[in-house]
Amino acid sequence: MPQSHPYRIPLKTDAAWVAGIVAVLVAGAAQGTGGKPVDERCAKIERRIEWLTSRLRAGYRNKAGERWKEELRRLKLERRRRCR
């Protein structure tokens, strides 16, 4: 009987291990995106940031401006975490 290497995982276990790693990676990629691809979510965030920036440059009332600035801060933070 051939002696197996002490650090070698049997082939049957290798396939299960690879399948487990793939499942973890796929689940991690979709986490927090609502099932949408990351690129699509990032594009939506980018469009909203551009819209808010243009509104803030165009002028605003104080209440709306504070709300938009807060949303802009939140979106930029989300973009840094997910998209870059």
LINLINHU-V647542 format. One record per residue. N is the residue number from 1. RES is the residue in one letter. SS is DSSP state (H for helix, E for strand, - for the rest). OMEGA is omega as a letter, one per 30 degrees, with the letter a starting at -180 (NA if undefined). NEAR is the number of other C-alpha atoms within 8 Angstrom. Layout:
n = <N & N>
res = <RES & RES>
ss = <SS & SS>
omega = <OMEGA & OMEGA>
near = <NEAR & NEAR>
This chain:
n = <1 & 2 & 3 & 4 & 5 & 6 & 7 & 8 & 9 & 10 & 11 & 12 & 13 & 14 & 15 & 16 & 17 & 18 & 19 & 20 & 21 & 22 & 23 & 24 & 25 & 26 & 27 & 28 & 29 & 30 & 31 & 32 & 33 & 34 & 35 & 36 & 37 & 38 & 39 & 40 & 41 & 42 & 43 & 44 & 45 & 46 & 47 & 48 & 49 & 50 & 51 & 52 & 53 & 54 & 55 & 56 & 57 & 58 & 59 & 60 & 61 & 62 & 63 & 64 & 65 & 66 & 67 & 68 & 69 & 70 & 71 & 72 & 73 & 74 & 75 & 76 & 77 & 78 & 79 & 80 & 81 & 82 & 83 & 84>
res = <M & P & Q & S & H & P & Y & R & I & P & L & K & T & D & A & A & W & V & A & G & I & V & A & V & L & V & A & G & A & A & Q & G & T & G & G & K & P & V & D & E & R & C & A & K & I & E & R & R & I & E & W & L & T & S & R & L & R & A & G & Y & R & N & K & A & G & E & R & W & K & E & E & L & R & R & L & K & L & E & R & R & R & R & C & R>
ss = <- & - & - & - & - & - & - & - & - & - & H & H & H & H & H & H & H & H & H & H & H & H & H & H & H & H & H & H & H & H & - & - & - & - & - & - & - & H & H & H & H & H & H & H & H & H & H & H & H & H & H & H & H & H & H & H & H & H & - & - & - & H & H & H & H & H & H & H & H & H & H & H & H & H & H & H & H & H & H & H & H & H & - & ->
omega = <a & a & l & l & a & a & a & l & l & a & a & l & l & a & l & l & l & l & l & l & l & l & l & a & l & l & l & a & a & a & l & a & a & a & l & l & a & a & l & l & l & l & l & l & a & l & a & l & l & l & a & l & l & l & a & l & a & a & a & l & a & a & l & a & l & l & a & l & l & l & l & l & a & a & l & l & l & l & l & a & a & a & a & NA>
near = <2 & 3 & 4 & 5 & 5 & 4 & 4 & 6 & 6 & 6 & 6 & 6 & 8 & 9 & 8 & 8 & 8 & 8 & 8 & 8 & 8 & 8 & 8 & 8 & 8 & 8 & 8 & 7 & 7 & 12 & 8 & 5 & 9 & 6 & 7 & 8 & 8 & 11 & 7 & 8 & 10 & 11 & 8 & 8 & 10 & 9 & 8 & 8 & 11 & 8 & 8 & 11 & 9 & 8 & 9 & 11 & 6 & 6 & 6 & 8 & 6 & 6 & 6 & 8 & 10 & 8 & 8 & 10 & 10 & 8 & 8 & 11 & 8 & 8 & 10 & 9 & 8 & 9 & 12 & 8 & 7 & 8 & 9 & 5>
